[in-house]
Amino acid sequence: MSGEHPSSTEAGQRLYIGGEWVEPDGGHYAVVNPADESVVGLAPEASCAQVEEAARAAAEAFEGWSRTAPEERAAVLDRAADVMRREFEPWSALARAETGAPPAIARGMQLGVGISRFRRYARGALEPVERGFVPQVTEAGPMGRAAVLGALEARRPVGVVACVTSYNNPWANPAGKVAPALAMGNTVVVKPAPQDPLSVFRMARALHEAGVPAGVVNVVGGEAVAVGEAAVASPYVDMVSFTGSTGVGLRIAEVCGRSMKRQLMELGGKGAAVVFEDADLDAAVAGIGTTFSFYSGQICTAPTRVLVHRAVHDRLVAKLTAYLGFMKVGDPSAPGTVVGPVISAAHRDRVEAYVALGRKEGARVAYGGERPVVNAPAGSPGSSRGKGFYVAPTLLVDCANDMRVVREEIFGPVVVVVAFDGGEDEAVALANDSDFGLLSYVWSGDVARAFRVARRLRAGGVGVNTVGRHMEAPFGGFKRSGVGRDVGSYALHAYSETQAIVWG
């Protein structure tokens, strides 16, 4: 594989196709820093023909990579993680600039998690992929003589995987697709989100330096919807792994259904946070408050829909309001900033439109609701007043479960509160009255009750008195929140087909 051509030039980032850095047919577009609207860099705009070239390269590389020893695949992933660690400071700074995340998020939850996922699936490449069954005695019959039959369950790679990634975390999300897919022996075509793709090309650079064979990893990109559509529809692609909105996921599923492509979908969420009257309200507030601070609410697992028993409703709202008072909105590079910008002006306008809709539907704004004006630190590229895509953390109360702000994913720092008067049955009914079912949460001082309720919630995961995630537990959604499960060994299963071998 050639290392002669740099990944980017003064003219902008190149595509990565077949082990080569390739100039994009569609030129380049500017990637904008959401914090100050400065230009971070120039991202490539691939043509549909280049996407097809990438998919073909992945298909041609599949046979060799799928037969590579697991130890060799593990070594490539480990070496790539070494490169990411070596480049930690500049690459985490790039992630911060692309996403508008505070430094701690960019370092720990973006690049840091990306590295840890490559390490995890380097180990995952060595996990057993075959399992024997107890021999079975069969009587003589139409199928042949009496015999003792042995059987083996074997997991095999799917083939070429199109990884279509989300903008809220340009390191952890792609790493959670690419690393387990490669560990299992698949090849990949990665289509990063157009808002912050430059970090994903750094990941490709790390894999290139780590010695991944030509065609095993390909990264294309662009603002045009046609680029993603070409990756999904390519006849060379056997599986699509997508993280994003339910609306886009439904369209991808239609395309996959036409040719029976395998799918792994992590889609929208409207996490219910059920707070009973005996809950530790301070703990509940700290958990719910992550919606405002973590990625500025741009995370599908956030507890955005608070269902609180009326006996503690006023106290919870008061505590949430006080909590918000300490959440400084501002440039992510400024000391003390807790809430940074959302990803774009269009998304800021969308979130603000939902707040206006909530008011129209009868919700009361207990906190926030107005656009903040942020001054960037002196000397920064966007230091003029009012730059950046900021949304005030907002708390909507007096909500009803039939309001659109309660039912639809806002994907911003907005929390809605619905009161209930009854017991477990009413709480469960309200929580399950949703099109979504990704992660939900229960806070109660009675752990037995909390687990009882958790088991009844129609969600792929439930946090009991916590918003923490166990990184070996299966992750995915019920209903319109997705299809399939990943994380830990479940990701290895997601990127494999199960084969049975029987002998007599």
Secondary structure, DSSP 8 states (H G I E B T S, - for coil): ----S-SEETTEE-EEETTEEE--TT-EEEEE-TTT--EEEEEE---HHHHHHHHHHHHHHHHHHHTS-HHHHHHHHHHHHHHHHHTHHHHHHHHHHHH---HHIIIIIIIIHHHHHHHHHHHHTTS--EEE---EEE-SBTTBS-EEEEEEEEEEE-SEEEEE--SS-TTHHHHHHHHHHHHTT-EEEEE--TTS-HHHHHHHHHHHHTT--TTTEEE---SSHHHHHHHHH-TT--EEEEES-HHHHHHHHHHHHHHT-EEEEE-----EEEE-TTS-HHHHHHHHTHHHHGGGG--TTS--EEEEEHHHHHHHHHHHHHHHTT--BS-TTSTT--B---S-HHHHHHHHHHHHHHHHHT-EEEE--S-------TTSTT-STT-S-----EEEES--TTSHHHHS---SSEEEEEEE-S-HHHHHHHHHSSSEESEEEEE-S-HHHHHHHHHHS-SSEEEES-----TTS-B--EETTEES-BSTHHHHHHTEEEEEEEE-
